[in-house]
Amino acid sequence: MSPNGATPLALRAVKDAAIWGAVALGLFVPLIALQAVQDIRGELRLETRWPLLVVLVALVVAGSLLNSLVITPWRERRARAAPRPDGSAGRLAAGLGRWFPPFAIGFVTVFPFLALWLVGFQGGLKWIDNFGIQILIYVMLGFGLNIVVGLAGLLDLGYVAFYAVGAYSYALLAKEFGLSFFTLLPLAGILAAFWGILLGFPVLRLRGDYLAIVTLAFGEIIRLVLINWVPVTNGYAGISGIPRPTFFGIPFNASDSGFAAVFGLEFSPIYRSVFLYYIILALALVTAFVTVRLRRLPIGRAWEALREDEIACRSLGIDTTTTKLTAFAIGAMFGGFAGSFFAARQGFISPESFTFMESATILAIVVLGGMGSQIGVAIAAVAMIGGTELLRELDALKAVFGREFDPTQYRMLLFGFAMVLIMIWKPRGLIATRDPSVFLKERKAVSGSLVKEGHG
């Protein structure tokens, strides 16, 4: 054995990797390696995917070795060291918080034109729809849930219910009364906020796991209502023909009164995609701005006090009832805004779009990004949703594992793997450092003469 104890560390790492490899092998053989496929005669046959199994087990073993040999010793050395408050990590976080938002806003503003210039018309249209709009929807949902979970510390597993309320509110009102998108957008948010308040009342005395169970049940209740209230919601068949947003009353169609004809342009679907992109970008920026401003107000400081310690919050005289209800209402309102945009963009909605997996995805974005961090939520949404969309383009994996292999089926597996790595490397999320909501004013220096006069 070497003096520095390297051999026991290596043996421990190999032992842990072997254990994790055996566990992964036992789990992935029935889930991944074996697949029941129905042939053209309707008969089931069993297919095997051993290469995929080998790759996944190898990733688990490599991850365990990386954690034992690199990450854990690095964290121990970092913990033993005594970093100064104004160290490089603090300066990096401060610089990221100061310079990242302007650069990010500038990039997303020119993103549609950059995509069209780099990959052409068809590729640019796909990037605007599948990456730009899709990512921004989840960024906005993450900002809304971040108010409830990240700032107020209320674990909400049914956030997709408010997303669904906003979508169905817009779809039903737009089809029945013919109101425009910009008229129904605030109304959908108000209705979602109303349901957020209704959820808040039953859970005022709950916390922790009990709160999570009730919010999960609320999300499932909304979904089952959408399925079974067939005369209104049309059940599983969903609602189709939802009116699309217009440009000051000008539709994006091929008619003589359409956007292209009015402005003397050749008809193209790119105009509607770019218009929708900037709508959701504006909504996401407004959500971020309002959230940042609310943090600096008394209600924002009350949310953070509630998150840290509810008993101490009560002892300070803060009305926890109002604090919780406002968190649920405002977070639900932003979810309703995103839901109304989703319905307007798709033109069709059904209960299948609002399952528990959507709530889990949004919560994973908030946790991975760093609860309470706006920048972290945006980065996590780009990484998780953008990574999922990139998987659709990986034809090389289909060439290796078969044409029937769909990498997007393993999105939640990737989510879980990413959460394990983040919780090991950064337990508080990618951006764990948050600026204080209130800064204490510097005390004015007292001159020496005044000190002498006071003691004279």
N, C-alpha and C positions, 0 to 999 in steps of 0.2 A: 504494500500500500504506500503510495506517495505521501510526502509530508502534508501537502495541501489538501488531501482528501479527495483528489480528482477521481480516483478509481471507485470509491463508494458512490460518488455522484453519478458516474457513468453507469454503474450496475443498477442503481436505483432508476435511472432514466430508462434503461433497457427493460427492466422489470415492469415499470408503469406502462411503457409502450406496448409490451406484450399483452398486458391485461386489457388495455383499451382496444388493441387489435382483436383480441378474442371476443370482447363484448360487441364490437362493431360487426364482426363476422357473424355472430349469432343473431344480431338484429337484422342485418342486411340480406342474409340468405333468403328468408321468406319474403322480405319486402322488396328487394331489388333484383336478386339473382333469378328468382323464379317468377314467371309471368304467365297467366292464363290468357290465351288468345283464341278468338273464335274464327274458324276458317269459313270459307264460302259455303260450306254445307251446313253451317250452324253448329258444328261440333267444337267442343273446347279441347285445346291441346296445350301442353305445357312447354314453354320456351325458356331457355336459360340465357342469362346475360352475364357470363363469368368475367369478361374484360371489365365491365362497369363495376362489378363487385370488387375486383382486384384494385382498381383505381381508388375507389372510395375507402377501402380498408387501408391502402397505402397512405392516403391523405390523413386518416385518423392517426396512424402510427407516426407519420412525419410530424403532425401537429403536436403529439404528445412529446416526442423527442425535442422539438423546438421549444416547447414550454419548459421542459425539465432542464435542458442544457443551456438555453439562451435567455428566455424571458424571466424565469424565476431568479437565476443568479443576478441578472441585471437589476431587477426590482429590489433584491436584497442589498446590493451595493448602493443603489440609489437611496434606500431607506437609511442605511448606515451613514451615508454622507449627510452633511448638514447644509442644505442649500440656503443661500441667503434669500431674503424676501424679494430682493430686486435682481434675482438671478436670471439666467438666459431663458428659463421656462416662463417666468413671469413676463419678461420683455416680449417673448414670442407670442404669448397669448394676448398681450396688450396690442401688439402690432397687428395680429390677425383680426382682433375685434375692431381696430380702427380702419385698416386698409382693405379688408376683405369685402365688406358690403358695397363700397363704391365700384370696385372692380367687378364684383358679381352682378350688380345691377346693370353696369355698362355692357357686360357680356350677354346677359339674357335679353337685353333690349335689341341688340343687333343679331341675335341668334338665328332668326328666320332667314335673313338675307345672307348670313354666313353659310348656313346649310345649303341654300340654293346655289350659292357661288361655288362651294366645294364639291358637292355631289350631284349637281344638276337638278332638273325639275322633279322627276319621279323620286329620286333619293331624298331630295330636300323636303318634298311633301311628306314622305314617310318619317323623316327625322322630326319635322315640326309636330306631326300628330302623335307618333309613338314615343317620342322622347320629350319634346318641349311641353306640349299640353298635358300629357300624362304625368310627367314629373311634377309640374306646377300644381296639378290637382292635389297630389299627395303632400306637397309642401304646404299648401293651404290647410289641408286636413291636419297635418302635423302641428302647424301653428295653433289651430283651434284646440286640439287635444292637449297641447303643451300648457295652455292656461289651466286646464283642469288637473292634469297629472303633474306637470313640471313646476308650476307656480303654486297652486293650492294644495298639492300633495294628495289629491283624491283619485284613487285608482279606478278608472272607468274602463270596463271591458265591453261596454255596449255603445260606444261612440258612433258606430255605423248606423244606429237608429236615427240620429239627427241628420245624418247624410241622406238616409232614405226619406225622412219627412220633407226635407228640402226638395228632393227630386220629385216625389209624388205631388207635393203641393204645386210646384210649377207645372208639371204635366197636366194635372186635372184642371187647374184654373185656366191655363193657356188654351186647352182644348174646349172647355165649356164656355168661357167668356171671351176668348180671343184677345186677351191682354198681351202686351209686348213683354219681352224678356226683362227689360230694365224697369218696368213697372212691377213685375212679379218678383224680381230679385230681392228687394227689401222685405216684401211680404213673406216670402219663403223663409228668410232669416228670422223674422219675428215669430212665425209659427214654430220653427225649430226651437227658438229660445223659450217659447211657452211650454213646449214639451220638456225642455231642460229643467224648467222650474218645477214642473209636475214630478219629474224624477227626483229633484233635489229634496222635496218635502219628506218622502218616505225614508231617505237615507241620512237625515240630519243627525241622528244618534249613532250611526254606524261608522266604522272605520276599518281599515285593513282588509282582511280576507272577506269579511261580511259585506263590506261595501262593494268589493269586486263581484261577489256572487249576485247581489241585487242588480247591479248595472248590467251584468251578463244576462240575467233573466229579462231585464227590460228590453235589451236589444233583440232577444228571441221573441218576446211578445209582439213587438212591432213587426217583425218579419212574418210571424204567423198571422197577424191581422191582415197584412198585405196579401197573403196567400188565400185566406178564407173569406175575405170581404169581396167576393167576386163581383157583385153588382157595381161596386165603385172602382176597385183596383184591377178588375179583370183577372185576378188570381195569377196562376203560373204563366198564363198567356201574355201578361204584361200590357203595357200601354204603348202603342205605336203611333206614328204620325204626329209626334210632338212638334209644335212650331219651333223653327230655328231663329236665333237672333238675327236682326236686320240692322243695316247701317242707316240709321235715321229713317227707318221705314222702307229702305231699298233692300229687297231680298237678294241673296246670292244665288240666283238661278240663271238659266239660259234664256229667259223671256226677254221681250223688248224693254220691259221695265226693270230688268235686273241690274246689278251693280256694274257688270262689264259693259252692257249696252248704254247705260246712262253716262258713263265716263269715257265711252268710245274705245273700250279695250276688248281684246279677244277673250271669249269666255274661258275660264279656267277654275278648277276647284281650289287652287292655291290661295285665291283671295279670301275665301271663307275661312280656311285654315289659319292664315295669318291674322285675320280679324279675331277669331276665337282665341288664338294664342295671346294677343295683347289684352283681351278681356280678362283671362285668367291670370295673366301677369299683373295687371292692375289690381285685381282682387287680392292676390297674394301679397303685393306690396302694401296695400291698405291694411290687411290683416296684421302684417309685421309691424307697421307703424303704430297702429292702435294698441297692439300688445306692449310695445316698448313704452308708449306714453302711459298706459295703465299701470305699468310696474312702478312708475315714479309717483303715482298718485297714492293717496291713503289706502284705497282699496287694493292696489297692487302690493303695498307693504303688508296689508292685512293677510293677503293670500300667502305671502312668504312666511309670515309669522305662524299661520295655520299649518303650513307644511312642516315647519320645524318642530313645533310642540303645541298641540291643541289646548292642553291644560294651561300652559303658560299664556297662551293667547287669550283664554277666557279670563285669567287672573289679571290681565292688563286692561280688561274692560272692553275688549273687542267683541262685537256682536258676531259670533260664529255662524249664526243662522243666515244673516244677510251675506256674510262672506262666502259661504258655500253656495248659496243660491245664485249669487252674481257670477261665480266661477262657472257653474253649470250652464247658466243662461247665455253668457257671452261665448263660452266655448261651443255650445250648441248652435248659436247664431252663425258662427263662421262655418260650422259643418253644414248648416242649411244653405248658406251661400254656395258652397262647393257642390252640394247636391243639385241645386237648381241649375248650375252651369253644366253639370254632368248630364242631366236630362236634356238640356237644350243642345248640347254637343252631339249626343248619341242619337236623339230622335226616337229612341225606344228604351224603355226601362222595364225591369221585371224583378221580382223578389230575389232571384239568383244573384243579382249584382250587389246585394246587401247582406251577405252572410257574416258569420263570426270571423271568418278568415280576414275580412277587410278590417275589422276592429283590431285583430292581432297584428296585421301588417302596419297599421297606423301607430299602434302602441310600440311596436318594435322600432319604428323610425324615431319616435320620441326618446326611447330608452337608449338606443345606440348613439343618437346624436348628442345626448346629454340633457337630462331633464332641466328645463328652465332656460336652455340656450337656443336662441333663434338661429344662429349660424349653424350650430350642430344639427338641428332638425333639418335645415336645408341641405347640408352636406350628406346626411344619412339618407334623405329622400332621393337625392341624385344617385348615390351609390347603390341603394337597394332596388329602386324602381328602374333606374337606368341599367343596372346590371341584369335585371330580369329581362328587359327588352333586348339587351345585347345577346342573351342566350338564344333568342329566336333566330339570330343571324349566324349562329355557329354551325354551319353545315359540315364542318370538319368532324364534329362529334357524331353527327349522323352517319358519316362515312365509316367511322370506327365502330360504333355500337349498333348500326342498323338504321334504315330509313324510318322505321317506326319509332325511333327514340326521340322523345320530346324533352329537351332539357328544362323547359319551363315547369314541368311537372314536379321538379325537385326544388322549386323556389323556397318552400318553407324549410326544407332541409338546409339550404344555403343560409336562410335566415337564422336558423338555430346554430349552425356552425359559426356564423359571424358573431352572434350574441355571446357564444362561449369565448371566442377569442377576445372580443371587446371587454367582457367582464373580467378576463384574466389580465389583459394589458391595461385597460382604462376602466376601472369598475364604475366610475361615475359618468361614463360616456366619452365620445370623441372630444367634445369641447366641455371639459369639466369646470373650467374657470369661467366665472360669470362676474361681470362688473356689478358693484353694489348699486341698488336702486336709488340710494340717497347718500350723498357725500357730506360729511361734517365740515362746516366752514372752519378754516384755519383761524386759530386765536391770534389776535393782534399782539405783537410783542409790547411789553410794558417797558417804558424807558427807565433807565437807572435813576433819573431824578425823581420820578414818581415813587419808585420803591423807597428811596431815601426819605422822601416827604411823608410816606405812609408810616415809616418806622421812626420818624424823628420825634 
